[in-house]
Structures are given as structure tokens and as C-alpha cells.
Amino acid sequence: MRRNLLRERLTAGEPTVGTHILSTWPTLVELIGHSGQYDYVEFTAEYAPFDMHDLDNLGRAFEVAGLGGMIKIEQTQYTHQAMRAIGSGFQSVLFADVRSVEDAKACVNAVRAETTMAKGVRGRGLLGVGMRRDVGTVRQGGTPAYVEALNDVVIAIMVEKKSCVDDLDRILSVPGIDMVQFGASDFSMSIGKTGQYAHPEVVEAELKTITTALKKGKHPRVELRDPSQAGKYLELGVKHFCIGWDVRILADWWDTKGAEMRKLLRAKPQKAAPAKQAGVKQALGRPASRKANGRTHIRGNYA
């Protein structure tokens, strides 16, 4: 059975950094792995189109890249998507739309094995034996190692509904929950203040989520668009972050760089001085270099 890298980080008390993808292209996972800066990749399946083959291919990519894999799923698909994602090689599940203690129990049931072997704080669930990638299809299904691997799957929940915040202490007392993340967008909507992320009720709910999680020995996680936003959370004791979305990175680049290009095209072109033309030709024919991971790389057209 494959090591659960995210579980190992949590057990060791180490900080973690993840990033989000909505694309199912496995090469993106490999590129993230090449950076050497991330512990896991979250496939935000709640918002993305995908099929079962995509999950298998992402599972293979996690293994090639040496990364953990997390999947975010919506409430109506808890059992089915969690089971199939874990079978494909995902080792963490982020459950959206948790509203009650019963919902939290359903999250655990969708991940853990139904066996008296699974005891202790990580709970017991409803999963039986599978013949999927995580057990080598036919090699380790129904073994104690399979039960242990299910027990190691990291369970994260979104705290994003008013009823969840109101009953947070009991919800986080459900055995098996590892990570907790506040969702300002959904919470602001649930209290009738959609998009007002700086509203005192929203800010207070986020603070309650983080402090309650820490008090109960859970791991609060924060999503950030940019690391410059991390300061206030670090001061609160948060050490688990998921930064950036592939679609947001692309949208930001297209917005800013497209505007820059349009500005250059609208500007009146300046004719280059004769003395500078030789230098221009030389520059066009010589790729620039950059340093990455301590090594110098020659840049081509796409670098």
C-alpha cells in the first residue's frame, strides 16, 4: 500500500502546503511535483467535469509526482465519489456543505472501513472490500493493510453553513475528522450577506472555526489566493494552507498580460535607432537564462 504523505505530515505536526486544480490533465500534477514545494494537490471536483478514468489517471500522476491527492466533493455524492476517489489513489477527502453532526458522521462513514479492526479516534465507517487501484486491483484487497490505509485517509470538512458554525463543537467531536476549513463565500450566503467577506459576522465565524478546531486538536486549513495573505492566520496558529487554483492563475495572467499587450498595440511604435539594431538582433537570437532549484536553465520560447 502507498504511503499517505499528508497523514505523515499531520502526525508529525509539520506544516503542509497544497494547491488546487480543476483540470483533470495529469501533466499539471507532474508540473506541480517538479516544483518540489507542495505536499499534495486538491482536485476540486465539486466544480469540475470528470469521469472515473480521470480519477485513475490523477491517481497515477500523484504517484509519479510524489504528491498526496485530495478530492473535494459535494454533499449529494459523499459515499460514491469518496469511495471511487480513494480507490483511484486519492488519500484525502474534503467534504463540502457539512451542516450537522449527522453530516459529519456521513463523511466518516464514506471513508473508513466497516470492521471492528478500526478503533479509536479515527472512527469506523461503511466501506467494504474493493478491487481498485489502491489495492493493486486484486493484490491487497480485503487485507489488514487495506483497512489501515482507509484509517489513514485524511478527512477534511468545510465549515461554511450557519448551522455548522452554530453547532461546531459537537460536529468537531465526531471521531475521524482531521482537518477543518472555513468557507467565507458559502457562509456569507447562508446568513444573507452574500459576498460580504469582511462583515463582522463572517469574520467572527472564521475566527470561531479556527480557534475551536485548534482547541479540539483538529488541523485548521486556509485557502489563499496569494501567500501574502497568510500573516494573520500564522499568528492564530494555522500551519496548513492551500494556495492558488489553476483556473484563477490562468484568468489572472490572461487579464493582466492581455491588457499589457493591448496597451503596447495601441501605443505609437518607435523606430529603433541604427546603433541599437545589432543589439536587438543579438537579443532575439539568444535565449535568456534563469536559475531554478540552484541550476541554470536556458529559456526557450515557452519558458
RAURDA-V514582 format. One record per residue. PSI is psi in degrees with one decimal (* if undefined). BURIAL is I if it has 24 or more other C-alpha atoms within 12 Angstrom, else O. Layout:
# RAURDA-V514582
psi=<PSI/PSI>
burial=<BURIAL/BURIAL>
This chain:
# RAURDA-V514582
psi=<143.4/142.2/142.2/98.4/-38.6/-42.5/-41.5/-39.4/-43.8/-43.8/-36.2/-4.6/21.8/151.9/157.7/150.8/127.4/175.1/160.8/145.9/144.3/-17.5/146.3/11.3/113.6/-26.1/-30.8/-40.2/-41.9/-41.9/-40.7/-42.2/-36.9/-26.9/-29.3/16.7/-4.5/148.2/-30.3/164.7/130.4/118.0/110.5/72.9/-19.8/-28.2/2.8/148.7/138.8/165.0/-178.8/-32.9/-35.4/-41.1/-42.6/-43.7/-36.4/-39.2/-42.6/-40.1/-38.9/-41.6/-42.9/-41.0/-7.9/39.3/154.9/157.5/131.1/144.6/136.9/125.8/151.5/166.6/-39.4/-9.2/16.5/-60.1/-48.6/-53.4/-36.8/-46.8/-46.6/-34.7/-44.8/-41.3/-24.9/-14.4/-0.5/141.6/13.6/143.7/128.7/116.9/124.4/162.5/31.2/128.3/-20.0/172.4/-38.9/-39.6/-43.1/-39.5/-36.6/-34.7/-46.8/-42.0/-31.1/-6.4/-43.2/161.0/149.2/90.9/149.7/-8.1/-30.9/99.0/165.7/-161.9/-14.0/-3.4/177.9/140.3/-147.6/5.4/138.3/-161.2/139.7/160.5/77.4/-175.4/-35.4/-23.0/19.7/26.6/-60.6/5.7/-41.7/13.1/138.3/16.9/162.8/-32.3/-34.1/-45.0/-42.4/-39.9/-41.1/-35.3/-22.4/-14.6/130.7/123.3/120.0/145.4/148.2/128.1/98.0/7.5/147.6/-40.9/-32.4/-44.0/-41.2/-35.4/29.9/-39.2/-44.2/-38.7/-42.1/-3.2/-6.8/124.0/133.5/-21.1/130.7/-48.5/152.3/133.3/130.8/139.3/100.4/-35.2/-52.5/-38.9/-45.9/-35.7/-40.4/-20.8/11.0/21.6/54.3/127.9/-1.2/71.2/-22.2/4.8/140.0/-37.1/-36.6/-45.2/-42.7/-39.7/-39.2/-43.5/-41.5/-41.3/-45.9/-47.8/-37.1/-41.7/-47.2/-40.0/-34.6/10.7/20.5/168.8/103.7/136.6/144.5/135.0/134.2/144.4/-31.8/142.2/-21.5/-15.5/1.4/-19.7/-51.9/-30.4/-37.2/-38.3/-29.0/-12.6/6.7/135.4/18.2/121.3/145.7/116.1/135.7/148.2/139.8/-43.5/-35.2/-40.9/-45.8/-44.7/-42.9/-43.7/-46.2/-38.6/-52.5/-45.9/-32.8/-41.1/-39.3/-42.6/-41.8/-37.8/-42.0/-38.3/-29.7/-22.5/150.2/123.4/142.6/129.0/130.2/141.4/143.7/-37.8/-23.3/-12.4/-37.4/-40.4/-35.7/-44.2/-41.8/-41.2/-39.1/-27.4/0.8/111.7/142.1/162.9/158.5/162.2/134.3/129.1/34.3/0.9/150.8/131.3/142.6/133.6/132.2/-164.1/-27.2/6.3/*>
burial=<I/I/I/I/I/I/I/O/I/I/O/O/O/O/I/I/I/I/I/I/I/I/I/I/I/I/O/I/I/I/O/I/I/O/O/O/O/I/I/I/I/I/I/I/I/I/O/O/O/O/O/I/O/I/I/I/I/I/I/I/I/I/I/O/I/I/I/I/I/I/I/I/I/I/I/O/I/I/I/O/I/I/I/I/I/I/I/I/I/I/I/I/I/I/I/I/I/I/I/I/I/O/I/I/I/I/I/I/I/I/I/I/I/I/O/O/O/I/O/O/O/I/I/I/I/I/I/O/I/I/O/I/I/I/I/O/O/O/O/O/I/I/O/O/O/I/I/I/I/I/I/I/I/I/I/I/I/I/I/I/I/I/O/I/I/I/I/I/I/O/I/I/I/I/I/I/I/I/I/I/I/I/I/I/I/I/I/I/O/I/I/O/O/O/O/O/O/O/O/O/I/I/O/O/I/I/I/I/I/I/I/I/I/I/O/I/I/I/I/I/I/I/I/I/O/O/O/O/O/O/O/O/I/O/O/O/I/I/I/I/I/I/I/I/I/I/O/O/O/O/O/O/O/O/O/O/O/O/O/O/O/O/O/O/O/O/O/O/O/O/O/O/O/O/O/O/O/O/O/O/O/O/O/O/O/O/O/O/O/O/O/O/O/O/O/O/O/O/O/O/O/O/O>
